[in-house]
């Protein structure tokens, strides 16, 4: 099977892994002890859990979308060369 048949190249998979790691870090930042019926823990409304962690997750998801949409360079070059040969011939 030729390498040009794949939709993703090595860089795409690396970027996807980085994005997934950022999302996992965001979920870890969201975790923590919760409140019970006997004890209210005001840490559930901490800025880290309410503001920072969702933004980190959002950044990870946006990064993963970029990794999926990004076209491999060699495939893009092959398409442009193919179009040039069609216009010349």
Secondary structure, DSSP 8 states (H G I E B T S, - for coil): --GGG-S--HHHHHHHHHHHHHHHHHHHHH------SS---GGGG-HIIIIIHHHHHHHHHHHHHHHHH---HHHHHHHHHHHHHHHH-
